[in-house]
Amino acid sequence: MITIHEFGTAPQNVPTGYSLKQEAHGTAEQLQQQFDGQDVVLVRGANVHGQPGVFVVGVFAPKA
């Protein structure tokens, strides 16, 4: 299962050669299912206001 890294840890967890490709919103379970098996690194961002358990992640993928 894909790991969602804590906010502020992108410099330590995103490998050289990866860049931010998109932002995604969802619960941890939804995001893990959505990106499972893909060559991406997820880094948690802010909570989504008014949606308990939902937060933003940065999706980092290899540069094209």
Protein Blocks (a to p, Z undefined) as FASTA:
>chain_A
ZZdddehilmmmmcghiacfbdcdddfklmmmmmgoiacddddddddehiahiacddddd
ddZZ
